[in-house]
Amino acid sequence: MVEVKKESKCQICDSYNMKGMWQCECGVMNVSKNEKCWKCGRPRGI
């Protein structure tokens, strides 16, 4: 039998190191250097 690797549907997660990212309340991921969400403009939660 051939071992099948579980593929993630998220290409960004597969190709980038997610350390230093933060997730906004609206559900999108932001780069750590950004203090506000790029999508909704909310300030970064602590």
Backbone as CSV, one residue per row, in Angstrom:
resi,resn,N_x,N_y,N_z,CA_x,CA_y,CA_z,C_x,C_y,C_z
1,MET,0.840,-1.197,0.000,0.000,0.000,0.000,0.876,1.249,0.000
2,VAL,0.363,2.269,-0.596,1.072,3.543,-0.644,0.560,4.431,0.479
3,GLU,1.487,4.995,1.214,1.088,5.893,2.304,0.634,7.224,1.715
4,VAL,-0.554,7.632,2.082,-1.103,8.883,1.566,-0.925,9.972,2.611
5,LYS,-0.263,11.034,2.197,-0.085,12.159,3.117,-1.339,13.013,3.101
6,LYS,-1.742,13.443,4.274,-2.907,14.316,4.366,-2.502,15.708,3.890
7,GLU,-3.142,16.169,2.843,-2.803,17.474,2.294,-3.690,18.545,2.895
8,SER,-3.075,19.638,3.255,-3.829,20.771,3.770,-4.423,21.528,2.592
9,LYS,-5.624,22.034,2.773,-6.251,22.821,1.716,-5.695,24.242,1.681
10,CYS,-4.978,24.610,2.755,-4.449,25.969,2.847,-3.023,26.007,2.307
11,GLN,-2.831,26.572,1.131,-1.499,26.626,0.541,-0.581,27.568,1.312
12,ILE,-1.136,28.621,1.887,-0.328,29.556,2.664,0.258,28.842,3.876
13,CYS,-0.564,28.044,4.558,-0.095,27.312,5.741,1.001,26.326,5.369
14,ASP,0.909,25.741,4.202,1.894,24.756,3.769,3.201,25.399,3.326
15,SER,3.147,26.620,2.836,4.334,27.214,2.230,5.005,28.294,3.069
16,TYR,4.385,28.720,4.136,4.967,29.761,4.973,5.063,29.312,6.423
17,ASN,6.028,29.851,7.134,6.155,29.615,8.564,5.157,30.535,9.252
18,MET,4.212,29.961,10.000,3.138,30.756,10.587,3.520,31.402,11.918
19,LYS,4.773,31.215,12.359,5.206,31.875,13.588,5.190,33.377,13.371
20,GLY,4.772,34.107,14.391,4.730,35.556,14.285,3.443,36.074,13.674
21,MET,2.496,35.179,13.436,1.205,35.605,12.895,0.201,35.708,14.039
22,TRP,-0.808,36.525,13.842,-1.894,36.589,14.819,-3.213,36.571,14.077
23,GLN,-4.226,35.990,14.729,-5.533,35.855,14.093,-6.495,36.875,14.670
24,CYS,-7.140,37.598,13.793,-8.119,38.608,14.194,-9.440,37.945,14.574
25,GLU,-10.271,38.702,15.274,-11.607,38.213,15.642,-12.448,37.893,14.413
26,CYS,-12.149,38.548,13.283,-12.922,38.288,12.062,-12.467,37.008,11.364
27,GLY,-11.372,36.397,11.872,-10.965,35.092,11.367,-9.789,35.078,10.408
28,VAL,-9.279,36.238,9.995,-8.152,36.246,9.067,-6.828,36.319,9.815
29,MET,-5.770,35.847,9.167,-4.436,35.878,9.758,-3.725,37.164,9.351
30,ASN,-2.974,37.715,10.291,-2.234,38.948,10.063,-0.761,38.758,10.401
31,VAL,0.089,39.544,9.756,1.521,39.533,10.045,1.741,40.234,11.374
32,SER,2.671,39.727,12.150,2.880,40.232,13.512,3.211,41.719,13.570
33,LYS,3.844,42.258,12.526,4.219,43.674,12.565,3.016,44.605,12.390
34,ASN,1.907,44.084,11.894,0.707,44.904,11.730,-0.033,45.020,13.051
35,GLU,-0.384,46.228,13.432,-1.125,46.438,14.678,-2.634,46.395,14.452
36,LYS,-3.057,46.540,13.187,-4.483,46.465,12.857,-4.697,45.391,11.806
37,CYS,-5.876,44.809,11.824,-6.237,43.784,10.844,-6.301,44.393,9.444
38,TRP,-5.734,43.700,8.470,-5.741,44.205,7.097,-7.135,44.157,6.487
39,LYS,-8.002,43.291,7.011,-9.328,43.114,6.409,-10.383,44.016,7.039
40,CYS,-10.463,43.999,8.372,-11.550,44.735,9.031,-11.068,45.974,9.781
41,GLY,-9.746,46.105,9.991,-9.215,47.296,10.639,-9.243,47.280,12.161
42,ARG,-9.657,46.163,12.754,-9.664,46.082,14.218,-8.236,46.106,14.748
43,PRO,-8.027,46.695,15.919,-6.688,46.664,16.516,-6.335,45.254,16.965
44,ARG,-5.047,44.990,17.021,-4.566,43.671,17.427,-4.952,43.380,18.868
45,GLY,-5.562,42.227,19.099,-5.938,41.826,20.450,-4.732,41.336,21.222
46,ILE,-4.732,41.578,22.502,-3.594,41.152,23.325,-3.975,39.896,24.097
